[in-house]
Amino acid sequence: MNTKHCKLLLGLLVLMCMACSGKQEVQKQPNIILFLVDDMGWQDTSVPFWDKRTPFNDIYDTPNMERLAAEGMKFTQAYACAVCSPTRVSLMTGMNAAHHRVTNWTLRKDVQPVADDDLLEQPEWNVNGLSPVAGINQTIHATPLPQLLHDAGYFTIHSGKAHLGAIGTPASNPKNIGFNVNIAGHAAGAPESYYGKEAFGNNNPKKAVWAVPGLEKYHGQDIFLTEALTLEAINSIDSAVQSKKPFFLYMAHYAVHTPIMGDDRFVQKYLDKGLLPTEAKYASLVEGMDKSLGDIMDHLDKEGLTENTIILFMSDNGGLSAVARGGEKHSHNKPLSSGKGSAHEGGIREPMIVKWPGKVKPNSISHDYLIIEDFFPSILEMAGEKKYKTVQPVDGVSFVPLLTHENPESSRNRPLFWHYPNRWGPKGPGIASTSTVRLGDWKLIYYHADRSFELFNIQEDIGESVNEAENNSEKLKELATILTNYLKQVDAQMPTDKATGKQVEYPLEVLD
């Protein structure tokens, strides 16, 4: 073989290697970060999720949410459940809350966390939460999302709030549901303290159930919980990179849940803006959360991971509009009605952003609606896992087509369902034992206690101020039929009327 042929052959080999290398790069599993905030309202950000800015968007400074929205897609109609554990179990199982029956928040094994009211007796719902193994009383046995990702080769990281299983059950420890690393996750859904100087609540034996575990290295330090969780999450990202595995980071902050404790890095600026003390502390919690998002994004940039990392931002329920400790409201959901615990929009509509380099058009907006159980099949599809097997039926629908515009179908012909046959505690609009359906622009709420209905056109009346139930009997019956059929299909639990001792009727039965 002459020199010319050798050079030609060498060139072909180089091109083949480059092509193979490029192909491998394209097929490489993406890193995935799910950034979940606790109790963050739709308006608790400088990013507007409506068709206009409001004065609330000007209260908060969330530059990193702005940055993420500029680099990804913003969803204006993303929904979760009205309280935390149902949302988190739906996320981890792909099931609707009516189906998995973890319909209220969990804590102590076999213990109903909130007493019945005078009118209704709550059903025997799954007070012990999620379980990766069968046979545990009052749990939903399911194949969890992190286990599927772990089995697909991901290094899986949990950082922050778990609140998936009651004390003493397997899912109270995130490592039992497929996480390689658990940073500070346990059964409780709130921290006793956000302050490192207070050992995140571990100095108070009387409140040990709420004390944040596993962050002993920060005890006594002048550090905020949000910052400590972020530092540990970044360390775990580095461990994943060293192991040469793609990573799934579930960055599940305790913020911005009560107790409303000021983050000293930011609180003074909000006092200077004229906010009341509790509002200023809450705003500092929001900005501390936003700094965490920015620190993680900066670390991805620094380590050259940005282009192969998907980031999903979501909240687990609406902002707490009830009065918290301190006697002042701190979260404002207007124009949405009500807040956490409510079937009204303020309780279930959330800020959501997705960044997927090379797939999602920067600075784009989707007005299609989706619900929390959709994250399960979507994340697995993003990871390249379409043929997974679970012990549970999956109710969620992948929203990847909405992100990529590949064969997208509008979600407006698909009904969404919420089911809350429980008592939460605080009072307010829509905060009651309810079943709810949304289809297209219309939403129907069925109140179990008095068998009443609220019917709203969400497109025209985002604040749910005009009840159309009496004026539109045709739409009322249509949605009541759809809701009833679904509740029966998944064998949803209904509360019991204490006056009669009978199960509360399905919505259509009230109308017939």
Secondary structure, 3 states (H helix, E strand, C coil): CCHHHHHHHHHHHHHHHHHHHHHHHHHCCCEEEEEEECCCCCCCCCCCCCCCCCHHHHCCCCHHHHHHHHHCEEEEEEECCCCHHHHHHHHHHCCCHHHHCCCCCCCCCCCCCCCCCCCEECCCCCCCEEECCCCCCCCEECCCHHHHHHHCCCEEEEEECCCCECCCCHHHCHHHHCCCEEECCCCCCCCCCCEHHHHHHCCCHHHHHHCCCCCHHHCCCCCEHHHHHHHHHHHHHHHHHHCCCCEEEEEECCCCCCCCCCCCCCHHHHHHCCCCHHHHHHHHHHHHHHHHHHHHHHHHHHCCCHHHEEEEEEECCCCCCCCCCCCCCCCCCCCCCCCCCCCCHHHHEEEEEEECCCCCCCCEEEEEEEEHHHHHHHHHHHCCCCCCCCCCCCCCCCCHHHHHCCCCCCHHHCCEEEEECCCCCCCCCCCCCEEEEEECCEEEEEECCCCEEEEEECCCCCCCCCCCCCCCHHHHHHHHHHHHHHHHHCCCCCCEECCCCEECCCHHHHHC
